[in-house]
Amino acid sequence: MKVFIAGGTGASGKYATQALIDAGHTVTALARTSEKAAMLELQGAKAVNVSVFDRSALTKVFKGQDAVINLTSAIPPTAQFMNSNAWVANEKVRVEGSTAIVDAALAAGVTRVIQESVSMLYPDNGSAWIDEAMPTDQYPMARANLAAEANANRFTTSGSIGVVLRFGWFYGPGAKHSEEFLALARHHICVQMGSPNGYVSSIHVSDADTAVVAALNVAAGTYNIVDDEPLQKREYANALAAAAGKTAWLRVPGRAALLLGDRSTSLTWSLRVSNKRFCIATGWVPKYPSAREGWIATAKLLYPRD
């Protein structure tokens, strides 16, 4: 297939670009700098410089494409996570960018749009499993992702194929926050957001991107892209510690995260999300069934001499 990918040079997107090329697809990707364009061309992709907010320019580059994949984001650094102003750029990309991309895809006659979203849109459900039938919550941080999902659904309503992928908490090489988490774990400090008994549904960046490839052949709809085995938050912290080869002396911020307001709302909830619908629909199986295996692989790559 001829595939255009927006966000193909990001932490997760660069893996998706390579996975698409490895699967035999012809890939065109957005690159805003010459350095990123060179990186894409080394991978075997064609690089174009166009704004995700420019409908006219997007329509021109989308013509002849079979699918458009939108993985664009502007997630702020961990240190600025609680600063509401730091999220303005990400919200613009999610809301205005996804709108322009869908409008351009419709104008260009593209038949499939795949939109990145997050599984943290679901409400706290304790130890019970969550599937795609669960209604999403409407907390403030969810609005931008819900707007992006609405655009993908609008694409489907138009008679084309809109696919929403609700990813778990990304981790792995290149995901800046997870590299920071692993560095802390090497100093006996492990991240645990909320109750130790709550669940966190995560996804290794490399597994996320094989899922993107599989989504090129799935029916329109919404799909959860998460590990096979969500871990309780104490288990997740222990997995970090094990990967770092250290004992977890501190698990932070723990229950104190509940006091941080709406910016941390979804991260403190218990989300035991199921990937069954996508696995059944595509035959996709994550390489790392849980964060236990994924964090060990990440540590080996980031700290090969240990």
C-alpha positions as CSV (number, residue, x, y, z in Angstrom):
1,M,0.0,0.0,0.0
2,K,1.0,3.6,-0.4
3,V,0.9,5.1,3.1
4,F,1.4,8.6,4.4
5,I,2.4,9.0,8.0
6,A,2.3,12.1,10.1
7,G,4.4,11.9,13.2
8,G,6.7,9.4,11.6
9,T,9.8,10.8,13.2
10,G,8.6,10.8,16.8
11,A,9.5,8.4,19.6
12,S,6.9,5.9,18.5
13,G,6.5,7.0,14.9
14,K,10.0,6.2,13.8
15,Y,9.4,2.6,14.7
16,A,6.1,2.7,12.8
17,T,7.8,4.1,9.7
18,Q,10.4,1.3,9.8
19,A,7.7,-1.4,10.5
20,L,5.7,-0.2,7.5
21,I,8.7,-0.2,5.2
22,D,9.7,-3.7,6.5
23,A,6.2,-4.9,5.7
24,G,6.7,-3.8,2.0
25,H,4.6,-0.6,2.0
26,T,5.6,2.6,0.2
27,V,5.9,5.2,2.8
28,T,5.8,9.0,2.6
29,A,6.3,10.8,5.9
30,L,6.1,14.3,7.3
31,A,9.5,15.9,8.2
32,R,9.8,19.5,9.4
33,T,13.7,19.6,9.5
34,S,16.4,18.5,7.1
35,E,17.8,16.2,9.8
36,K,14.5,14.4,10.1
37,A,14.1,14.2,6.4
38,A,17.5,12.6,6.1
39,M,16.6,10.1,8.8
40,L,13.5,9.1,6.9
41,E,15.3,8.7,3.6
42,L,17.9,6.5,5.2
43,Q,15.0,4.3,6.4
44,G,13.6,4.1,2.8
45,A,10.8,6.6,3.2
46,K,10.1,9.7,1.1
47,A,10.1,12.9,3.2
48,V,7.9,15.9,2.7
49,N,7.7,19.2,4.6
50,V,4.1,20.2,5.1
51,S,2.1,21.6,8.0
52,V,-0.5,19.4,9.6
53,F,-2.7,22.5,9.8
54,D,-2.5,23.2,6.0
55,R,-5.5,21.5,4.4
56,S,-4.6,22.5,0.9
57,A,-1.0,21.3,1.1
58,L,-2.0,18.1,2.8
59,T,-4.6,17.4,0.1
60,K,-1.8,17.6,-2.5
61,V,0.5,15.2,-0.8
62,F,-2.3,12.8,0.1
63,K,-3.4,12.3,-3.5
64,G,-2.6,8.8,-4.6
65,Q,-2.2,7.5,-1.0
66,D,-4.1,4.4,0.1
67,A,-3.9,5.3,3.8
68,V,-3.0,8.2,6.1
69,I,-1.7,7.5,9.6
70,N,-1.8,10.3,12.1
71,L,0.6,9.8,15.0
72,T,1.3,13.4,15.6
73,S,1.7,14.7,19.1
74,A,3.5,17.3,21.2
75,I,3.7,15.7,24.6
76,P,5.6,18.0,27.0
77,P,8.6,16.8,29.0
78,T,7.9,15.0,32.3
79,A,9.1,18.0,34.3
80,Q,6.4,20.2,32.6
81,F,3.6,17.6,32.8
82,M,1.7,19.5,35.5
83,N,1.9,22.8,33.6
84,S,-1.3,23.3,31.7
85,N,0.3,25.8,29.3
86,A,2.8,23.0,28.3
87,W,-0.1,21.1,26.8
88,V,-1.4,23.8,24.4
89,A,0.7,22.6,21.5
90,N,-0.4,19.0,21.9
91,E,-4.1,20.0,22.2
92,K,-3.8,22.0,18.9
93,V,-2.2,19.1,17.1
94,R,-4.9,16.7,18.4
95,V,-7.8,19.0,17.6
96,E,-6.9,21.2,14.7
97,G,-4.3,18.9,13.2
98,S,-6.6,15.9,13.1
99,T,-9.4,18.0,11.6
100,A,-7.1,19.2,8.8
101,I,-5.8,15.7,8.1
102,V,-9.3,14.2,7.8
103,D,-10.5,17.1,5.7
104,A,-7.6,16.7,3.4
105,A,-7.9,12.9,3.2
106,L,-11.5,13.2,2.2
107,A,-10.6,15.8,-0.4
108,A,-7.8,13.6,-1.8
109,G,-9.9,10.5,-2.0
110,V,-7.9,8.5,0.6
111,T,-9.8,5.4,1.7
112,R,-8.3,4.8,5.2
113,V,-7.3,7.1,8.1
114,I,-5.7,5.7,11.2
115,Q,-5.8,8.0,14.2
116,E,-3.6,7.6,17.4
117,S,-5.5,7.9,20.7
118,V,-5.0,6.6,24.3
119,S,-6.6,4.0,26.5
120,M,-6.4,6.4,29.4
121,L,-9.7,7.8,28.2
122,Y,-11.5,5.1,30.1
123,P,-12.8,5.7,33.6
124,D,-11.3,3.9,36.6
125,N,-12.7,0.3,36.6
126,G,-10.8,-1.3,39.5
127,S,-9.7,-4.8,38.8
128,A,-12.4,-5.4,36.1
129,W,-11.4,-5.7,32.5
130,I,-12.1,-2.8,30.1
131,D,-12.9,-3.3,26.4
132,E,-14.0,-0.9,23.7
133,A,-17.6,-1.0,24.8
134,M,-16.7,0.9,27.9
135,P,-17.8,4.6,27.6
136,T,-15.0,7.1,27.8
137,D,-14.6,9.7,30.6
138,Q,-15.0,13.4,29.9
139,Y,-12.2,14.8,32.1
140,P,-10.4,17.9,30.8
141,M,-7.3,16.1,29.6
142,A,-9.4,13.8,27.5
143,R,-11.0,16.4,25.3
144,A,-8.3,16.7,22.7
145,N,-8.0,13.0,22.2
146,L,-11.8,12.7,22.0
147,A,-11.8,15.4,19.3
148,A,-9.2,13.5,17.3
149,E,-11.3,10.3,17.6
150,A,-14.4,12.2,16.5
151,N,-12.5,13.2,13.3
152,A,-11.6,9.6,12.6
153,N,-15.2,8.6,13.2
154,R,-16.3,11.4,10.9
155,F,-14.1,9.9,8.2
156,T,-16.0,6.6,8.6
157,T,-19.4,8.3,8.5
158,S,-18.4,9.8,5.2
159,G,-18.2,6.3,3.7
160,S,-14.5,5.6,4.2
161,I,-12.5,3.7,6.8
162,G,-11.6,5.5,10.0
163,V,-9.6,3.5,12.6
164,V,-8.9,4.7,16.1
165,L,-6.1,3.0,18.0
166,R,-6.2,3.6,21.8
167,F,-2.7,2.9,22.9
168,G,-1.6,2.1,26.4
169,W,1.1,4.0,28.3
170,F,4.1,4.0,25.9
171,Y,7.4,2.9,27.1
172,G,10.7,1.8,25.5
173,P,13.7,3.3,23.8
174,G,13.0,6.7,22.4
175,A,10.1,7.4,24.7
176,K,11.7,10.2,26.8
177,H,9.6,9.8,29.9
178,S,10.2,6.0,30.1
179,E,14.0,6.6,29.7
180,E,13.7,9.0,32.6
181,F,11.8,6.4,34.6
182,L,14.5,3.8,34.0
183,A,17.2,6.2,35.0
184,L,15.4,6.9,38.3
185,A,15.0,3.1,38.9
186,R,18.8,2.8,38.6
187,H,18.8,5.0,41.7
188,H,16.3,2.9,43.5
189,I,13.3,5.2,42.8
190,C,10.4,3.7,40.8
191,V,7.4,5.5,39.4
192,Q,4.0,4.4,40.8
193,M,1.0,6.6,40.0
194,G,-1.8,6.0,42.5
195,S,-2.8,3.0,44.5
196,P,-0.4,0.0,44.4
197,N,-3.4,-2.3,43.7
198,G,-4.5,-0.3,40.6
199,Y,-3.7,-1.5,37.1
200,V,-1.7,0.2,34.4
201,S,-2.1,-0.8,30.8
202,S,1.1,-0.2,28.8
203,I,2.6,-0.9,25.4
204,H,6.2,-1.1,24.2
205,V,6.9,1.3,21.3
206,S,7.9,-1.5,19.0
207,D,4.7,-3.5,19.7
208,A,2.7,-0.3,19.1
209,D,4.1,0.1,15.7
210,T,3.5,-3.5,14.5
211,A,-0.1,-2.8,15.6
212,V,-0.1,0.3,13.3
213,V,0.9,-2.0,10.4
214,A,-1.8,-4.5,11.3
215,A,-4.4,-1.7,11.4
216,L,-4.0,-1.2,7.6
217,N,-6.3,-4.2,7.2
218,V,-8.8,-3.9,10.0
219,A,-12.4,-2.8,9.7
220,A,-13.4,0.7,10.7
221,G,-13.7,1.2,14.5
222,T,-11.9,1.7,17.7
223,Y,-9.3,-0.8,19.1
224,N,-7.2,-1.0,22.2
225,I,-3.5,-1.5,21.7
226,V,-2.1,-2.6,25.0
227,D,0.0,-5.4,26.5
228,D,-1.6,-8.9,27.0
229,E,-1.1,-8.5,30.7
230,P,-1.7,-5.2,32.4
231,L,0.2,-5.0,35.7
232,Q,-0.8,-3.8,39.0
233,K,1.1,-0.6,39.8
234,R,3.2,-2.2,42.4
235,E,4.1,-4.9,39.9
236,Y,4.9,-2.2,37.3
237,A,7.3,-0.5,39.8
238,N,8.9,-3.8,40.5
239,A,9.3,-4.5,36.8
240,L,11.2,-1.2,36.5
241,A,13.4,-2.1,39.4
242,A,14.1,-5.6,38.1
243,A,15.1,-4.1,34.7
244,A,17.4,-1.7,36.4
245,G,18.9,-4.4,38.5
246,K,18.0,-2.5,41.7
247,T,15.7,-2.7,44.7
248,A,12.9,-0.2,44.7
249,W,13.5,1.8,47.9
250,L,10.9,4.4,46.9
251,R,7.8,4.2,44.8
252,V,6.8,7.7,43.9
253,P,4.5,9.7,43.8
254,G,2.3,6.8,44.9
255,R,-1.1,7.8,46.3
256,A,0.1,11.4,46.5
257,A,-0.5,11.5,42.7
258,L,-4.2,11.6,43.5
259,L,-3.7,15.2,44.9
260,L,-2.1,16.5,41.7
261,G,-5.4,17.5,40.0
262,D,-6.8,16.8,36.5
263,R,-3.3,16.7,34.8
264,S,-2.7,13.3,36.5
265,T,-6.3,12.1,36.6
266,S,-6.0,9.2,34.2
267,L,-2.6,8.1,35.3
268,T,-3.8,7.5,38.8
269,W,-6.8,5.4,37.8
270,S,-6.9,1.6,37.6
271,L,-7.2,0.6,34.0
272,R,-7.1,-3.1,33.2
273,V,-7.6,-2.7,29.4
274,S,-8.1,-5.7,27.1
275,N,-6.5,-6.0,23.6
276,K,-8.7,-9.0,22.6
277,R,-10.7,-7.2,19.9
278,F,-7.7,-6.1,17.9
279,C,-5.9,-9.4,18.4
280,I,-8.9,-11.4,17.1
281,A,-9.5,-9.0,14.2
282,T,-5.8,-8.9,13.0
283,G,-3.9,-11.8,14.5
284,W,-1.5,-9.3,16.0
285,V,0.4,-10.5,19.1
286,P,2.7,-8.2,21.1
287,K,6.3,-9.3,21.3
288,Y,6.4,-8.3,25.0
289,P,3.3,-9.7,26.7
290,S,3.8,-7.4,29.7
291,A,6.0,-4.6,30.9
292,R,8.1,-7.2,32.8
293,E,9.6,-8.4,29.6
294,G,9.5,-5.1,27.8
295,W,11.4,-3.2,30.5
296,I,14.1,-5.8,30.6
297,A,14.6,-5.5,26.8
298,T,14.6,-1.7,27.1
299,A,17.2,-1.7,29.8
300,K,19.5,-4.1,27.8
301,L,19.3,-1.7,24.8
302,L,19.8,1.5,26.8
303,Y,22.5,0.1,29.1
304,P,24.3,-2.6,27.1
305,R,27.4,-2.6,29.3
306,D,25.5,-3.4,32.5
